[in-house]
Amino acid sequence: MYTNVRSITAGEISPLEMQDPQVALMVMVEWLNRRVIARGADTVSKIGDAWNSGSHKDKIVPVKYIAKLLKAYDESMVDLVREVT
């Protein structure tokens, strides 16, 4: 995993710094943007497919994983809406 961190941050973030949740989150979001969303995964289902199977463009579709992800996503969005209203 640290190889991915180095490629995203040009080696500017150390393994020790990755223990900070804020730093790890920043790196993870950038990784998702570059390696998943930039390659065409433009829905929660496609992002989950790419995350779990390596690509949303292949014939490997982790149906159960995507269903579980969508359920969790929907529940978190409901909670977010409740907080805002």
C-alpha positions in Angstrom: 0.0 0.0 0.0 2.8 2.4 0.8 3.9 2.2 -2.9 0.6 3.8 -3.8 1.2 6.5 -1.2 4.6 7.3 -2.7 3.2 7.5 -6.2 0.4 9.9 -5.1 2.5 12.1 -2.9 5.9 11.9 -4.7 7.3 10.4 -1.5 6.4 13.5 0.6 4.4 11.5 3.2 6.2 9.0 5.4 4.7 5.7 6.7 4.6 7.3 10.2 2.6 10.2 8.9 0.1 7.7 7.3 -0.8 6.8 10.9 -2.6 10.1 11.2 -6.2 9.5 10.0 -6.5 13.0 8.4 -3.4 12.3 6.3 -4.5 8.8 5.4 -7.9 10.1 4.4 -6.4 12.8 2.1 -4.2 10.2 0.4 -7.1 7.8 0.0 -9.3 10.4 -1.6 -6.5 11.3 -4.0 -6.0 7.6 -4.8 -9.7 7.2 -5.5 -9.7 10.3 -7.7 -6.7 9.2 -9.7 -7.1 5.4 -9.9 -10.8 4.9 -9.9 -12.9 8.0 -10.7 -10.5 9.3 -13.4 -10.8 5.9 -15.1 -14.6 6.3 -15.5 -16.1 5.0 -12.3 -18.8 7.7 -11.9 -21.3 6.0 -9.6 -21.2 4.5 -6.1 -21.7 1.1 -7.7 -18.9 1.5 -10.2 -16.6 2.8 -7.5 -17.4 -0.1 -5.3 -16.9 -2.5 -8.2 -13.4 -1.0 -9.0 -12.4 -1.0 -5.3 -13.4 -4.6 -4.8 -12.4 -6.2 -8.1 -9.8 -3.9 -9.5 -11.9 -2.4 -12.3 -15.4 -1.5 -13.0 -14.8 -2.3 -16.7 -14.2 -6.0 -16.3 -16.6 -8.9 -16.1 -15.9 -9.4 -12.4 -18.9 -7.8 -10.7 -19.0 -8.3 -6.9 -22.7 -8.0 -6.6 -23.0 -8.8 -2.9 -20.3 -6.3 -2.0 -21.9 -3.6 -4.2 -25.3 -4.2 -2.5 -23.8 -3.9 0.9 -21.9 -0.7 -0.1 -25.1 0.9 -1.5 -27.0 0.0 1.6 -24.4 1.6 3.8 -24.1 4.6 1.5 -27.9 5.1 1.5 -28.0 4.9 5.3 -25.2 7.4 5.7 -26.9 9.8 3.3 -30.1 9.6 5.3 -28.1 10.4 8.5 -26.5 13.4 6.7 -29.8 14.8 5.6 -31.1 14.5 9.1 -28.2 16.4 10.4 -28.6 19.2 7.9 -32.4 19.6 8.3 
